[in-house]
């Protein structure tokens, strides 16, 4: 029989997964709506002639515009023709890379595992080089059951992404799942968020500040340095926005906002 701690962890995991599914559905609805709008605009522009039709359908190509137009989600058959693919592989899979997040609360350095997560590291390098993460907020803090700070959404509401998805990677490194189907994401781990479905990672990621039990579904691609882990723990200590002693809130925007002012990914 599960004890109270196990029950709380289970409820937290189930809540996390429900929220991921709801966000996935919101993304799918937004994508379908945007495809209809884009198709209508393109048809009008084509009548006028010129090369503008390509610009409307393809976006500006800077990542941020694509995120606003086509939030990351599982592409449907009707969406696949216009959804961009992940960036061309340009990283050195044998090299070490470090992602540095300069935030308003301090700096976080993340050692990235390029050998085991090449698609993930390559995507982060591509997006960081374009300034995709600059001046974005870490929109979600969870302080019970699972212990994570989630970042990487240019929209700041959990629905944004780069407009493409990347495959899951390195899941076997998490070990064998327990009887409840979960594994431990250790404090300091940095992993991809997704929609709850396989291979739906985009740009959102979470920083684990305390050992957390989750299903082995979220690509672990890096490890925070000690200063970064301390920073995230301090953010968690401040709590979730709107939380009080009488009415605690354990999942939502951090009470003290965390903004990624600049993100870089560099080969060591």
N, C-alpha and C positions, 0 to 999 in steps of 0.2 A: 504493500500500500504506500503511495507517494506521501512524503511528509510535506509540511507547509511550504518549505523552500522549493522543493521540486515542483509543487503545484503552481507556485508563483512564476517560476521559470517557464513552465509549460504555457501558462496563460499569456505571459509576455511574448513568447515565441508565436503563439497563435495570433495575437494581436498584430505583431509585426508582419506576419504573412498575410493577414486580412488587409492590412493597409497597403502592402505591396500589390495585392490583387486589385484593390480599388484604384490605385494609381495607374496600374496597367490598363484598366478599362477606361480611365479618364484619358490616358494617352491615345488609346485606340480611337475613342470618339473624336478627340481633337484632330488626329491624323486624317480620319475619314472626312471631317468637316473641312480641313485645310486642303485636302486633295480636290474636293468639289469646288472650293473657291478658286484654287490655283488653276484648275482646268478651265473654269469659266473665264477667268481673267486672260489666260493664254489664248483662248479662242477669240476673244475680242481683239487682243493685240495682233494675232496672226492676220486678222482681216485687214488691219492697218499696215501690215507688211513690216519688213525690217528685221533686225536681230533682237528686238526687245523681248520676243517670246521666250528666247533661251534664258535671258536674265530673270524673267519672272518665274519660270519653272525651276531654274537651277539655283536661285538665290545668289547672294553676293560671294559665296565661296569662302567666307571668313569664319565659318563654324557657328558664330553666334546667331547670324540670321537664319541659318538652317535649323538651329535649335528652336527658335521661336516658331518657325514655319512647320517643322516636322519633329515633334518631340519623340525621343527614342522609345520604340515599342516593338513588339513582334510584328513584322510587316505582314499585312494581309495580301492575298493575291492581287487585289486591285491597287495596293499601294506599292508593290515591289518595283514597278517600272520607274517610279519617280524617286524612290528612296535611295540616297547615296550609299555606296559601299564603304567599308572601313578603309582607312588610309593605306597606301602601299607600304609594305614593310621596308623600313630604312635603317632600323637600329642594328647594332652589332649584338647578336644573340649571345656571344661569348663574353661580352663586357659587363662591367658593373655600372649601374645608373643610380643617380640620386635625385629624387624629387624634393624640392625645397618650397615650402609654403611660407611666404612672408605674410603674417596676419597682424591685425591690430592688437592682438594679445601676446605676440612674440612669434618666434620662428619654429617651424617644424621641419625636420629633415627625415626623409623616408628612404631607406635603402630598398631598391627595387630588384626583384628577382627576374632578370631578363631571360635567363636560360629556361626557366620553368613557365614564365608568363610572357612570352614575346609579343603576342597580340595586344595584351593589356599595356605593357610598357611602351610599345610602339604608338598606341593610340594616345596615351598620356603625353608622350614626347611631341607628337603632332599637334595636339590641342594646346599644350603649354606654349609651344613656339608661336602659336597664333594669338596668344593672349586670352584664350577662351575662359580661363579660370580667374582672370584678374578682376578684382572688385566684385567678387561673388560672395554671398553669405553662406555660412554653414547653417542650414535651415532646420536641422533636427537634432535634438539631444534626447537620449533615453536613459533614465536613471534607475529603472527597476526591472528585474528579470534579465534584460540584456543591457549592456553598458557601452553605448556608442555615440559618437558625434558624427553626423552625416553631412557631407559637403559635395561640391562639384556640380550644383544645379544653377545654370545661369539665370533661371527664372525665380529661384529662391522659394519655390513652393512644393518641390518634390516631383514636378511633372516635366522638368526640362532635361534636355540632353543634346547630343551633337547631331542628331538626325540619322545616325547609323548605329548598329549594334555590333558587339564583338563576342567571340565565343568564350565560354567558360574555360578556365585553365587551372591546373594545379590542385584540383579538388581532392585528389588521392592523398595529398600531403597532410590532410587534416585527420587522417586515421580512420579507423572503423567506427561507425556510428553506434551509439548505445541503444538500449532497448527502446528508448523514446524517439529514436531516429536522429538524435542530435550529436554534434561533436563540440569540442571546446575551441573557440577562437580566443587565443591567449591575449592578455593585455599587451598592447604595443602593435598588434596586428593591424594592417591596413588592407581592406578587402573591398571588392566591387559590390555596390548595390545593384539590384535588378528588379524585374517586375514580378518575380516569383515563378517565372517560366525559364527553362534552359536557354542559355545563349542570348540573353536580353540585356546585358550590361551596356551602358552608354558612357556617361561621364561621371555619374554619381558614385561616391565611395564613402566608406565609413571607417572611422578611427576607433579602435577598441581600447578603452582605458581600464577595463577590468575584465577578467576572464568571463566569457559569455557563451552560453549554450545556444547553438543555432543549427539548423539543418545544414549539411555540407553542400550548399548550393551557391555560395558566394566566393568568387575567386579571391584567394589570399595572394596578394602580389607584392607586399612590402612590409617593412617593420619600422616603426618610429624610433627615433633616437630618444635618449632618456629625457632630454629637455622638452621634446615634443610631447612625450607621454605625461610629463608633469604638467605641462600647459593644459592638456585636455582634461586631466584630473581636476585642475583648478576651475575650469569652465563647468565641469559637472558639479563641483562642490557649490557653485553659485546657483545651480538649479535651473529649472524650466520656467519659461515666461508664464506668469499668471499663477504660479504655485504659492500657496500659503501653508502655514502649519495646520490650519483648520481644513483647508481644501487643497491637499497636495496634488500637483500635476507632475506626472513622471515621463511624459512623452510630448515633445513640442519644440518650439524654437528656444534656444538657450536664453536665459534671462539677461545675460550680458552678451550682446551680439558679437559673433565672431565673423570677421570679414577677411577673406583671402585677398590681400592687396596685390600680390604678385606670386605666380607659380612658375617654376622653372624645372626642367628635367635635363640633366647633364650627364654625359659619359665621364666616368672617373678614370 
